[in-house]
Amino acid sequence: MARKASRSRKRPSTSGRSKRRAGTLRSSGGRAGAKGRAKTGRRWSQRVTERSNVLDLEQGVFAQQDPKDIAASLKRSAERSKRRKSEPYRSAMSMLTFYINRAGKNLPALRQTILNKAKHELRRQFGRG
């Protein structure tokens, strides 16, 4: 009877060496390729906010100071948008979370507080919490 070939093979030990390939290591000299990057490759997160298939956002929605206004605007946009692929709540929350995450450390504490309150308000307006 023929033996079945085993798909899982043991790989030889790398004796503590990194599993990265030699060509994938990054240099420690800042952002790689920043100077050679084409203009179209810059600010991709801004393009996502403006032209994504998630929502058709109102102008300046994330610059507003009142969390209720931000949540109401996102809710309106999510319910009106024909470009979204999922339910309105999920699309609105995704866009808000995306904006917060992409801003990262550059987001001042006050703005982060306002946007996190907007998340809670968005949940409330959709009846989710």
RAQUI-V549815 format. One record per residue. N is the residue number from 1. RES is the residue in one letter. SS is DSSP state (~ for helix, > for strand, _ for the rest). PHI is phi in degrees with one decimal (* if undefined). OMEGA is omega in degrees with one decimal (NA if undefined). Layout:
n->[N:N]
res->[RES:RES]
ss->[SS:SS]
phi->[PHI:PHI]
omega->[OMEGA:OMEGA]
This chain:
n->[1:2:3:4:5:6:7:8:9:10:11:12:13:14:15:16:17:18:19:20:21:22:23:24:25:26:27:28:29:30:31:32:33:34:35:36:37:38:39:40:41:42:43:44:45:46:47:48:49:50:51:52:53:54:55:56:57:58:59:60:61:62:63:64:65:66:67:68:69:70:71:72:73:74:75:76:77:78:79:80:81:82:83:84:85:86:87:88:89:90:91:92:93:94:95:96:97:98:99:100:101:102:103:104:105:106:107:108:109:110:111:112:113:114:115:116:117:118:119:120:121:122:123:124:125:126:127:128:129]
res->[M:A:R:K:A:S:R:S:R:K:R:P:S:T:S:G:R:S:K:R:R:A:G:T:L:R:S:S:G:G:R:A:G:A:K:G:R:A:K:T:G:R:R:W:S:Q:R:V:T:E:R:S:N:V:L:D:L:E:Q:G:V:F:A:Q:Q:D:P:K:D:I:A:A:S:L:K:R:S:A:E:R:S:K:R:R:K:S:E:P:Y:R:S:A:M:S:M:L:T:F:Y:I:N:R:A:G:K:N:L:P:A:L:R:Q:T:I:L:N:K:A:K:H:E:L:R:R:Q:F:G:R:G]
ss->[_:_:_:_:_:_:_:_:_:_:_:_:_:_:_:_:_:_:_:_:_:~:~:~:_:_:_:_:_:_:_:_:_:_:_:_:_:_:~:~:~:_:_:~:~:~:~:~:~:~:~:_:_:_:_:_:_:_:_:_:~:~:~:_:_:_:~:~:~:~:~:~:~:~:~:~:~:~:~:~:_:_:_:_:_:_:_:~:~:~:~:~:~:~:~:~:~:~:~:~:~:~:~:~:~:~:_:_:~:~:~:~:~:~:~:~:~:~:~:~:~:~:~:~:~:_:_:_:_]
phi->[*:-77.4:-83.3:-76.9:-74.8:-80.1:-81.4:-95.2:-116.4:-79.7:-90.6:-66.1:-64.8:-93.8:47.9:84.1:-75.4:-65.4:-85.4:-69.4:-78.5:-59.8:-80.6:-98.8:-72.8:-93.4:-80.1:-91.7:-92.5:86.5:-75.5:-73.8:74.5:-66.1:-75.4:-84.7:-72.1:-71.9:-60.2:-69.6:-86.2:-94.5:54.4:-65.1:-69.5:-66.5:-63.4:-62.8:-62.5:-83.0:-123.0:-72.9:-87.2:-78.3:-148.6:-100.2:-82.0:-75.0:-63.3:70.5:-61.7:-83.8:-89.5:-66.5:-95.2:-98.5:-58.0:-66.2:-66.8:-62.8:-63.4:-64.3:-64.7:-63.6:-64.6:-58.3:-62.0:-67.1:-75.8:-85.3:-64.3:-97.5:-93.6:-74.3:-104.8:-123.6:-65.8:-57.7:-59.8:-64.8:-65.7:-64.8:-66.6:-61.9:-67.1:-65.0:-63.9:-59.2:-62.6:-63.5:-66.6:-71.5:-69.4:55.4:-70.2:-77.7:-82.5:-61.4:-58.7:-64.3:-64.1:-63.5:-62.2:-62.3:-69.7:-69.0:-65.9:-64.2:-62.4:-63.8:-67.0:-63.2:-59.9:-63.9:-66.5:-90.3:72.2:-114.5:162.9]
omega->[-177.9:178.7:176.5:178.8:179.2:-179.6:-178.1:177.7:175.4:176.7:178.9:-178.9:178.7:178.1:173.3:179.4:178.3:-179.6:177.6:174.5:-175.3:-175.5:-174.8:-179.2:-179.8:176.5:-178.8:-175.5:175.5:-177.4:-178.5:174.1:-176.5:-178.4:-175.9:-175.9:179.1:-178.9:-178.2:-178.3:-176.1:176.0:-179.5:-179.4:175.8:178.1:178.9:-179.2:-175.6:-168.9:-175.1:177.1:179.9:-176.3:166.3:-174.7:172.0:-178.7:174.1:-176.6:-176.5:178.8:-179.2:-175.8:-176.6:180.0:179.3:178.2:178.7:-179.2:180.0:179.3:178.4:179.0:177.3:-178.9:-178.2:-178.5:-179.4:-170.9:175.3:-175.5:-176.8:-176.3:-178.9:-178.9:-175.5:-179.0:-177.0:179.2:-179.2:-179.5:178.2:-178.3:178.6:178.6:178.1:-178.9:-179.8:-177.6:-178.5:177.6:174.8:-176.8:-179.1:-179.6:179.3:-176.1:-179.8:179.0:179.8:178.0:-179.9:-177.8:175.4:174.1:177.3:176.3:178.7:179.5:178.3:176.0:-179.3:-178.0:177.1:178.9:-177.6:179.1:NA]
